[in-house]
Amino acid sequence: MKKWIASAIILAILVFGSVIGFNMFKAQKIKEFLASRPIPEFPVTSTTVKLEDWTPHLRAIGFIEPIQGVTVANEVAGKVTKINFTSGQNLQKDDPIIYLNSEVEQANLKAAKGRMPAVERNYKRMKSLSTRGSVSQGQVDDAEAEFLALQGEIESYQATISLRTVRAPFSGIAGLRNVFLGQYLASGTDIVRLENISRMQMRFTIAQNDLNKVHIGQAMNVFVDARPDTSFTGVISAIEPAVNYQSGVIQIQASIPNDEQILRSGMFAKANIILPTVEKQIIIPSTAINYTLYGETVYVITEQTTDDGKTFLQAKQQIVTLGKSKEDKVHVLTGLKENDVIATSGQVRLSNGSRVKLVESQALNTPSVLPAL
């Protein structure tokens, strides 16, 4: 019995020893295979960081409005007897737009003017007789009051007749006509939109924290969806004196020349307010930035040497602090220095310490044109 137990124990030791020995042998062979296998290299493109002059800008959005614009309406009611303009016509200040029926007012004016000579002569006669004491001062006052009242009546008729001719309040382009010949217009009826678009304005808001960055006369580039590749140059013309206490923003108004009449009121616009240029800054392509939960990083490529003296390129993950961006370039505040070589594409497969193979390398060249948002 004891011999059988001893034999079973020896057999178990041999079996387990064989299994353990085989696993150790297998692990050793795997280790040797991995050690002899070439280290993988990931192809990337790179660029060398150079110091550049950086012109930052402040972005804003708003709407285009004319320097003068109004919907022309009539002040008095009446029937349209004549229309003196067409849709889209260029009008000059005080050009007649429409005429309303004024026959009754014209007749009343004619009757009042017909009475004027007799009333005026009576007033002058009373003044003359008063100097000789033939009439009382009360009679003179009555004659004067009648004369002045008739003058006021005539002026009232003339003013009413003038109001029945609707005129352009300023020079500009007429919109689409909203009235027709023979139509009866109540007072305040919209006749046509009139706008002076020789110079346009853009109204937008910025955060109160950026108020110290803007000033009257500051240049800015404006972009509209109708001409996405065209930059319109404007200047800040007015700044609201008060900050909106509910939202913490302040309104800004800019003036934009519009000689070619491309800009129209109501257009959605994007503005890049040009800030002072900062010299010798680190600017890198936006494709080099990796956005992670713990911050923004780039891969810096450095040359390393193995124990046997061979050299290779290695990617090291570097945390950076970013400033403003424009187009496909980003301003780096901290984390990089001049002449650092960084990966610009292909870094998706990289991890910290990966070996890399350069496919393309070039120096960074920052353009100076401000792009649209």
C-alpha positions in Angstrom: 0.0 0.0 0.0 2.8 2.4 0.9 4.7 1.5 -2.3 1.6 2.3 -4.4 1.2 5.7 -2.7 4.8 6.5 -3.2 4.6 5.5 -6.9 1.5 7.7 -7.4 3.3 10.7 -5.9 6.4 10.2 -8.0 4.2 9.9 -11.1 2.3 13.1 -10.3 5.6 14.9 -9.7 6.9 13.7 -13.1 3.7 14.8 -14.9 3.5 18.2 -13.3 7.2 18.7 -13.7 6.9 17.9 -17.4 4.1 20.4 -17.9 5.9 23.1 -16.0 9.1 22.5 -17.9 7.3 22.6 -21.2 5.6 25.9 -20.4 9.0 27.4 -19.3 10.5 26.1 -22.5 7.7 27.6 -24.6 7.9 31.0 -22.8 11.7 31.1 -23.4 11.2 30.4 -27.1 8.5 33.1 -27.4 10.8 35.6 -25.7 13.6 34.8 -28.0 11.3 35.1 -31.0 10.0 38.5 -29.9 13.5 39.7 -29.1 14.7 38.7 -32.6 11.7 40.2 -34.4 12.2 43.7 -36.0 10.6 46.6 -34.1 7.7 47.9 -36.1 8.0 51.4 -37.5 5.0 53.6 -38.4 5.2 55.9 -41.4 4.4 59.5 -40.6 4.8 62.9 -42.2 6.5 65.6 -40.2 7.4 69.3 -40.1 10.1 71.3 -38.3 8.8 74.0 -36.0 10.0 77.5 -37.0 9.3 80.8 -35.3 6.8 83.0 -37.2 5.1 86.4 -36.8 1.6 85.6 -35.7 -1.3 88.0 -36.3 -4.2 86.8 -34.1 -7.7 87.8 -34.7 -11.0 87.8 -32.7 -13.9 86.0 -34.3 -17.4 87.3 -34.3 -20.7 86.7 -36.1 -23.5 89.1 -36.9 -25.7 90.6 -39.7 -25.2 93.1 -42.4 -27.4 96.2 -42.4 -27.5 99.3 -44.6 -26.1 102.7 -43.5 -29.6 104.0 -44.2 -32.7 101.9 -44.7 -36.4 102.5 -44.3 -39.7 101.2 -45.5 -41.4 104.2 -47.1 -45.0 104.7 -46.0 -47.7 107.4 -46.6 -48.6 109.8 -43.8 -52.2 110.5 -45.0 -54.8 108.3 -46.5 -55.9 108.5 -50.1 -56.2 106.8 -53.5 -53.1 106.3 -55.7 -53.3 108.5 -58.8 -49.8 108.1 -60.1 -46.8 105.8 -59.5 -43.5 107.4 -60.3 -41.0 104.6 -59.8 -40.3 100.9 -60.6 -39.0 98.1 -58.5 -35.2 98.2 -58.1 -34.9 101.7 -59.4 -32.1 104.1 -58.1 -33.8 107.0 -56.5 -32.4 110.4 -55.5 -33.4 112.3 -52.4 -36.8 114.0 -52.7 -37.7 112.2 -55.9 -41.6 111.7 -56.0 -42.5 108.1 -55.5 -46.3 108.1 -55.6 -49.1 110.7 -55.8 -52.4 110.5 -53.9 -55.6 112.1 -54.9 -55.6 115.7 -53.8 -58.5 117.3 -55.7 -60.5 118.3 -52.6 -57.4 119.9 -51.0 -56.5 121.7 -54.3 -60.1 123.1 -54.5 -60.0 124.3 -50.9 -56.6 125.9 -51.4 -57.9 127.7 -54.5 -60.9 129.0 -52.6 -58.7 130.2 -49.7 -56.3 132.0 -52.0 -59.4 133.6 -53.7 -60.4 135.2 -50.4 -56.9 136.4 -49.6 -56.8 139.7 -51.6 -60.0 141.0 -50.1 -59.0 140.0 -46.6 -55.6 141.5 -47.0 -57.0 144.8 -48.4 -59.5 145.1 -45.5 -56.7 144.6 -43.0 -54.5 147.3 -44.6 -57.5 149.7 -44.8 -58.3 149.2 -41.1 -54.7 149.9 -40.2 -54.8 153.1 -42.2 -58.1 154.3 -40.7 -56.9 153.5 -37.2 -54.1 156.0 -37.6 -56.7 158.8 -38.2 -58.9 157.6 -35.4 -61.8 156.5 -37.7 -62.0 152.9 -36.4 -61.4 151.4 -33.0 -58.4 149.2 -32.2 -60.7 146.2 -31.8 -61.8 146.5 -35.4 -58.2 146.5 -36.5 -57.4 143.4 -34.4 -60.4 141.6 -35.9 -59.2 142.3 -39.4 -55.7 141.2 -38.5 -56.9 138.0 -37.0 -59.0 137.2 -40.1 -55.9 137.9 -42.3 -53.6 135.7 -40.2 -56.2 132.9 -40.0 -56.6 132.8 -43.7 -52.8 132.7 -44.1 -52.7 129.7 -41.8 -55.5 128.0 -43.6 -53.6 128.3 -46.9 -50.4 127.0 -45.4 -52.4 124.0 -44.0 -53.8 123.1 -47.4 -50.4 123.4 -49.0 -48.9 121.1 -46.3 -51.7 118.6 -46.8 -51.2 118.6 -50.6 -47.5 118.2 -50.0 -48.1 115.1 -47.9 -50.1 113.5 -50.7 -46.9 113.3 -52.7 -44.7 110.6 -51.2 -41.0 111.4 -51.8 -37.8 109.5 -51.2 -36.3 110.5 -47.9 -32.7 109.9 -49.1 -30.9 108.5 -52.1 -30.9 104.7 -52.5 -32.2 101.6 -54.3 -35.9 100.9 -54.2 -37.1 97.4 -53.4 -40.2 95.7 -54.7 -43.3 97.9 -55.1 -46.1 97.0 -52.8 -48.9 99.3 -54.1 -50.8 99.6 -57.4 -52.5 102.4 -59.4 -56.0 103.2 -58.1 -55.4 101.5 -54.8 -56.7 103.2 -51.7 -54.0 103.5 -49.0 -54.7 103.9 -45.3 -52.1 106.0 -43.5 -49.0 104.1 -42.7 -49.2 101.6 -45.6 -45.9 100.1 -46.6 -45.1 101.3 -50.2 -41.5 100.2 -50.9 -38.3 99.4 -49.1 -35.6 102.0 -49.7 -31.9 101.4 -48.8 -28.6 103.2 -49.3 -26.1 100.4 -49.8 -23.1 102.4 -50.9 -21.7 101.6 -47.4 -22.9 98.8 -45.2 -22.7 98.2 -41.5 -22.2 95.0 -39.5 -23.5 94.7 -36.0 -22.2 91.9 -33.7 -21.3 91.1 -30.1 -18.2 90.2 -28.3 -17.6 89.0 -24.7 -16.8 91.7 -22.2 -13.4 90.0 -21.5 -12.4 90.9 -25.1 -13.4 94.5 -24.8 -9.8 95.6 -24.2 -8.8 94.1 -27.5 -11.0 96.3 -29.8 -11.1 100.0 -30.5 -12.6 102.5 -32.9 -11.0 102.4 -36.3 -9.7 98.8 -35.8 -9.5 96.9 -39.1 -11.4 93.6 -39.6 -12.1 91.1 -42.4 -15.7 90.2 -43.1 -17.0 87.1 -44.9 -20.5 86.3 -46.2 -21.9 83.0 -47.4 -22.8 84.5 -50.8 -19.1 85.1 -51.5 -17.2 82.7 -49.2 -13.9 83.3 -51.0 -14.1 87.1 -50.9 -12.9 89.1 -47.9 -14.5 92.5 -47.3 -12.4 95.0 -45.3 -14.2 97.0 -42.7 -13.4 99.1 -39.6 -15.0 99.3 -36.2 -17.1 102.5 -36.2 -18.9 102.3 -32.8 -18.9 100.5 -29.5 -21.9 100.3 -27.2 -21.1 102.2 -24.0 -22.8 99.6 -21.8 -22.4 95.8 -21.4 -25.5 93.7 -21.3 -25.6 92.6 -17.6 -27.7 89.5 -18.5 -25.4 88.0 -21.1 -22.1 89.7 -20.4 -21.6 90.8 -24.1 -21.3 94.2 -25.7 -22.5 95.3 -29.1 -20.0 96.5 -31.7 -20.7 98.2 -35.1 -18.4 98.1 -38.1 -18.5 100.1 -41.3 -17.9 98.3 -44.6 -17.4 99.9 -48.0 -19.8 98.4 -50.6 -18.9 100.2 -53.9 -19.8 97.1 -56.0 -23.0 96.6 -54.1 -22.3 93.0 -53.3 -23.3 93.1 -49.7 -27.0 93.3 -49.0 -28.8 93.9 -45.7 -29.8 90.9 -43.7 -26.9 88.8 -44.8 -25.3 86.6 -42.1 -21.7 87.6 -41.8 -18.5 86.4 -40.0 -15.9 88.8 -38.9 -12.2 88.4 -38.1 -11.1 91.4 -36.0 -7.4 91.9 -36.6 -5.3 92.1 -33.4 -1.7 93.3 -33.1 1.0 91.1 -34.6 3.1 89.1 -32.2 6.7 88.3 -33.3 8.5 84.9 -33.1 5.7 82.6 -32.1 5.4 78.8 -32.5 2.8 78.0 -35.2 2.0 74.4 -36.2 -0.5 72.7 -38.5 -3.8 71.8 -36.8 -3.4 68.2 -38.1 -0.5 67.7 -35.7 -2.8 68.2 -32.7 -4.2 65.2 -30.9 -7.2 66.0 -28.7 -7.6 63.8 -25.7 -9.5 63.8 -22.4 -6.4 64.9 -20.5 -5.5 67.7 -22.9 -4.0 68.4 -26.3 -0.8 66.7 -27.3 1.6 66.4 -30.2 4.2 63.8 -31.1 7.8 65.1 -31.1 10.2 63.0 -33.2 13.7 62.5 -31.7 16.7 60.5 -32.8 17.7 57.7 -30.4 20.6 55.3 -30.4 20.5 51.5 -29.6 23.0 49.7 -27.4 24.8 48.5 -30.5 25.2 52.0 -31.9 22.3 52.0 -34.4 20.1 55.1 -34.6 16.3 55.2 -35.0 13.5 57.8 -34.8 11.1 57.7 -31.9 7.9 59.6 -31.3 7.4 61.1 -27.8 4.0 62.4 -26.8 4.2 66.0 -25.6 1.4 68.0 -23.9 0.9 71.5 -25.3 -1.1 74.6 -24.5 -2.9 76.1 -27.5 -3.9 79.7 -28.3 -6.0 81.0 -31.1 -6.3 79.2 -34.5 -6.8 80.4 -38.0 -7.4 78.3 -41.1 -5.2 75.2 -40.7 -2.7 76.7 -38.3 -2.6 76.8 -34.5 -0.7 79.0 -32.1 1.2 77.0 -29.5 1.7 78.8 -26.2 3.8 76.2 -24.3 5.1 72.7 -24.8 7.2 73.1 -28.0 10.4 75.0 -29.0 12.0 76.1 -32.2 13.4 73.3 -34.4 11.4 70.6 -32.8 10.3 68.0 -35.4 6.7 67.0 -35.0 4.4 64.4 -36.7 1.7 66.1 -38.8 -0.1 63.0 -40.1 0.0 59.2 -39.4 0.2 59.7 -35.7 -3.1 58.0 -35.0 -1.4 54.6 -34.7 1.4 55.9 -32.5 1.9 55.5 -28.8 4.4 57.1 -26.6 7.9 55.7 -27.6 6.9 54.3 -30.9 9.5 54.1 -33.7 8.6 56.1 -36.8 9.7 56.3 -40.4 9.5 59.7 -42.0 7.6 59.8 -45.3 7.8 63.5 -45.9 9.3 66.3 -43.9 9.1 70.1 -44.5 9.6 73.4 -42.7 6.4 75.1 -41.6 5.3 78.2 -43.6 2.5 80.2 -42.0 0.3 82.3 -44.5 -0.6 85.8 -43.5 -4.2 85.9 -45.0 -6.9 85.7 -42.4 -9.5 83.0 -43.4 -13.2 82.8 -42.9 -14.6 81.1 -39.8 
